[in-house]
């Protein structure tokens, strides 16, 4: 790796770094947040409340259309929290937040293809 700006991603599934609003749902909570980065196999984001490692969540995206002429693209799937780290939010006066990563362990082929197409268009 050279440096952060010239780093080449060597991943099987490309990811994008964009702020896209989405929802996380579980039996006892609903959280609205934004992506930090997104691939067709997972997402990372920041949340205000602690969501424990291995928590199963429903993930609901309304991906904005790249051409801005069409409606948003709805994608729904299920995932598992595979990382949950405490952090401090500079934008929220150093309050505690949590950086989490979710692996999509249950996603239909059509939903994955919608995500993959969107990511490809955004690269």
C-alpha positions in Angstrom: 0.0 0.0 0.0 1.4 3.4 -1.0 -0.8 5.9 0.9 -4.4 6.5 1.6 -5.1 8.5 -1.6 -3.6 6.0 -4.0 -4.5 2.8 -2.2 -5.9 0.2 -4.6 -8.7 -1.9 -3.3 -8.1 -5.5 -3.8 -11.6 -6.8 -2.8 -13.8 -9.3 -4.5 -16.8 -6.9 -4.2 -16.1 -3.2 -4.8 -17.5 -0.7 -2.3 -18.4 2.9 -2.5 -17.9 5.6 0.1 -21.2 7.6 0.1 -23.7 8.9 2.6 -26.9 7.1 1.8 -29.7 7.1 4.4 -31.1 3.7 5.4 -33.0 1.8 8.2 -32.0 -1.0 10.5 -34.8 -2.9 12.1 -34.7 -5.6 14.8 -37.3 -6.9 17.2 -36.8 -4.2 19.7 -35.5 -1.2 17.7 -35.6 0.8 14.5 -32.5 3.0 13.6 -32.2 5.5 10.8 -28.6 6.1 9.8 -26.3 6.7 6.8 -23.8 4.5 5.1 -20.1 5.2 5.5 -19.4 2.6 2.8 -21.4 0.1 0.9 -20.8 -3.1 -1.1 -23.2 -5.8 -2.3 -22.2 -8.0 0.7 -22.3 -5.4 3.5 -22.4 -1.9 4.9 -20.7 0.1 7.5 -22.3 3.0 9.4 -22.4 4.9 12.6 -25.2 4.7 15.1 -26.0 6.5 18.4 -27.0 3.4 20.3 -24.9 0.3 21.0 -26.0 -2.7 18.8 -24.3 -5.8 20.0 -22.0 -8.0 17.9 -24.0 -10.7 16.0 -27.3 -8.9 16.3 -29.5 -9.8 13.3 -31.1 -6.8 11.6 -33.3 -6.1 8.6 -31.7 -3.5 6.3 -33.8 -1.3 4.1 -32.3 1.0 1.5 -33.9 3.6 -0.7 -31.0 4.1 -3.1 -31.1 7.4 -4.9 -31.3 7.0 -8.7 -28.1 8.0 -10.3 -29.9 9.9 -13.1 -32.2 11.7 -10.6 -35.1 11.3 -13.0 -36.5 8.1 -11.6 -37.7 7.1 -8.1 -35.3 5.6 -5.6 -34.4 1.9 -5.8 -35.7 -0.1 -2.8 -33.4 -2.8 -1.5 -34.2 -5.0 1.5 -32.2 -7.8 3.1 -31.1 -9.2 6.4 -27.7 -9.0 7.9 -25.6 -9.6 11.0 -23.5 -7.0 12.9 -20.0 -8.3 12.5 -18.2 -5.3 14.0 -19.3 -2.8 16.7 -16.8 -0.3 18.0 -17.2 2.6 20.3 -16.1 5.9 18.9 -16.5 9.7 19.5 -18.4 11.9 17.2 -16.6 15.2 16.5 -19.7 16.6 14.8 -21.8 15.8 17.9 -19.6 17.5 20.5 -17.5 14.4 21.3 -20.5 12.2 22.2 -20.2 8.5 22.1 -21.3 6.8 18.9 -20.7 3.3 17.5 -19.1 2.3 14.2 -20.8 -0.9 13.1 -20.4 -3.2 10.1 -23.2 -5.4 8.8 -22.7 -8.5 6.7 -25.7 -9.3 4.4 -26.2 -13.0 5.2 -29.7 -13.2 3.7 -30.2 -11.3 0.4 -32.1 -12.4 -2.6 -30.3 -12.5 -5.9 -32.5 -9.7 -7.3 -31.7 -7.4 -4.3 -28.0 -8.1 -4.6 -28.1 -7.3 -8.3 -29.8 -4.0 -7.6 -27.1 -3.1 -5.1 -24.4 -4.3 -7.4 -25.8 -2.2 -10.4 -26.0 0.9 -8.2 -22.5 0.5 -6.9 -21.1 0.0 -10.4 -22.8 3.2 -11.6 -21.4 5.1 -8.6 -17.8 4.0 -9.1 
